[in-house]
Amino acid sequence: MQSSPDIVIIGSGMGGATLAAGLAPTGARIVILERGAQIPDDAPARDPNRIFRNSAFLSDETWLDETGRRFAPGNYYQVGGNTKLYGAVLIRYRAEDFAEMQHAEGVSPAWPYPYETLAPWYEAAEKLYQVRGDVSSDPTEPAHAGPYPFASVPDEPAIAAVRSRLKATGARPFDLPLGVDIERWLRGGKTGWDGYPDTRSGKMDAETCGLASALAHDNVELVTGARVTGLKTGPDGKRIAEIVYEKNGETHRLTPATVALCAGAVQSAVLLLASGLANSSDQVGRCFMNHNASALIAFDPRFRNDSVYQKTFGINDWYLSDGEGGPPLGNIQLLGRVVPDILQANVRFLPKPVASYVSGHAVDLYAMSEDLPDPESRIVLNGSDIQLIWRRSNMVAHNRLVGKIRATARAAGFPVVLSRLFDGRVPSHQCGTVRIGTDPASAALDPECRSFDHPNLFVADAACLPTSAAVNPALTVAAMALRAADTIRRDHSA
Ligand SMILES: Cc1cc2nc3c(=O)[nH]c(=O)nc-3n(C[C@H](O)[C@H](O)[C@H](O)COP(=O)(O)OP(=O)(O)OC[C@H]3O[C@@H](n4cnc5c(N)ncnc54)[C@H](O)[C@@H]3O)c2cc1C
């Protein structure tokens, strides 16, 4: 391997892989350092018991919560990062998310730029990730230059029936934009995809799309099992001069011209804090956000749910306001199918026959509300431990959203609707620990994701998001990475 590649990218998840795809055609010598390995083809990828009960794909890493209690976070380290297990909902932030928005319990600040600035990069990301959807199906959908690359993933009959029942109440379900080739996916096994790792069988993720596109170029190299432990500046204290990583128990060093940190919102902040870099604003690690999210099970003994994958529509009726002129509440979308094994993994001592009966007569939903940036919600290093001090915000809005969908499901003929809030051990939508901004005194990165303190350092993963909005983050991470790639490309051609 070159010890002095042009560009080193740390992490091969949504940010890193997409950035690599954006930079590969430049011909620059690019090395991607990924701490994890590739999920093998023979992994228990479709076994809900192994995945949801035995956490087959979780690392053995533990973090501390605010009280100092140790927990196993739902954070995944492998080629493709968290996208290997993701639900492949690839949705744009709404145009209004880029402007200041008043919420029930605070303000979601404006981005340094409007939606229109990111729109072309969203379009490029949708092409790269082969998104399926219908731009006309959601009234809150921001302007698109054209249709999605592919038509929507179809509802299964049971889910089409649920959609009709919800519509009859006045709700406006829309087709979820998805990165799934459903025929290929089902050939690999009759399961949903949300939470199931993809072994290159139809899910469009950071490995199968971003990385595959990048590695088609001879100038890009992926090094797996390479855990970056530190970044160092040169004598001027400005430019990042060296990347240190461990592989197979040995320490290695690279001296690239440009460094892109894409280790995920928690680990990117950890690396910067551990290295004492990019933090003249004292903002690194702060404003950790994660959606307030609840799972709901809507049960009707007369309804038969024989669907396999389920996750095809969402509802944004309460996204921009509560529907009564009040502040926004959030997004609703179907969850991946909660099969009996998943139900049992989540409800202790639930007998299998009861789990099967409930699962066969229920539809599963996901309610998601914006978490507002709070400097006291943060990642800190506690000795060698990562401590996650997540201060949830905006729970009034979230509880109202859950109330809205519960009432709507009941009106649609589901008499029993149970809900459970996801707790802080599941940072799946983590973002915002190294945010972009216009003022170096209050942000670590400029609007192009470049460190204000170090001109050859970029952070292009979920850490750079200034707000969490209330839709799934991965497409926005990808769009920002492609935009950052364009800036880096211009640096290198200057
Ligand atoms: C179960 C689940 C379902 C989800 N569903 C959706 C969804 O439907 N839609 C959506 O938009 N989002 C979804 N998400 C969130 C989505 O996966 C993330 O927003 C996205 O992956 C973030 O991209 P990233 O680049 O910031 O981090 P990641 O994709 O996690 O990538 C970070 C990479 O860096 C590597 N790394 C970390 N530390 C180091 C180090 N020190 N050295 C080298 N490498 C390192 C990691 O191994 C990883 O590969 C889901 C997440 C989960 C867990």
The ligand as a Gaussian input file, in Angstrom:
#p B3LYP/6-31G(d) Opt

LIG

0 1
 C      -30.836000      -1.177000      12.034000
 C      -30.652000       0.139000      11.318000
 C      -31.611000       0.560000      10.401000
 C      -31.451000       1.778000       9.723000
 N      -32.341000       2.118000       8.745000
 C      -32.151000       3.240000       8.013000
 C      -32.990000       3.557000       6.908000
 O      -33.903000       2.821000       6.554000
 N      -32.739000       4.703000       6.220000
 C      -31.741000       5.563000       6.585000
 O      -31.615000       6.621000       5.965000
 N      -30.921000       5.276000       7.619000
 C      -31.083000       4.131000       8.325000
 N      -30.212000       3.814000       9.323000
 C      -29.128000       4.756000       9.623000
 C      -28.004000       4.682000       8.589000
 O      -27.499000       3.374000       8.509000
 C      -26.930000       5.682000       8.992000
 O      -27.512000       6.975000       9.016000
 C      -25.744000       5.718000       8.045000
 O      -25.159000       4.457000       7.899000
 C      -24.721000       6.725000       8.592000
 O      -23.605000       6.752000       7.738000
 P      -22.166000       7.074000       8.339000
 O      -21.228000       7.110000       7.216000
 O      -22.278000       8.250000       9.254000
 O      -21.843000       5.858000       9.329000
 P      -21.718000       4.300000       9.020000
 O      -22.522000       3.935000       7.839000
 O      -21.993000       3.564000      10.270000
 O      -20.185000       4.104000       8.632000
 C      -19.126000       4.299000       9.541000
 C      -18.014000       3.330000       9.168000
 O      -16.816000       3.684000       9.850000
 C      -16.201000       2.507000      10.355000
 N      -15.356000       2.920000      11.477000
 C      -15.771000       3.364000      12.678000
 N      -14.710000       3.685000      13.449000
 C      -13.606000       3.441000      12.694000
 C      -12.195000       3.562000      12.934000
 N      -11.724000       4.032000      14.102000
 N      -11.328000       3.197000      11.935000
 C      -11.794000       2.726000      10.737000
 N      -13.126000       2.577000      10.476000
 C      -14.003000       2.948000      11.431000
 C      -17.367000       1.618000      10.723000
 O      -17.001000       0.264000      10.849000
 C      -18.331000       1.885000       9.575000
 O      -18.076000       1.029000       8.488000
 C      -30.339000       2.605000      10.013000
 C      -29.386000       2.190000      10.949000
 C      -29.536000       0.973000      11.593000
 C      -28.491000       0.546000      12.598000

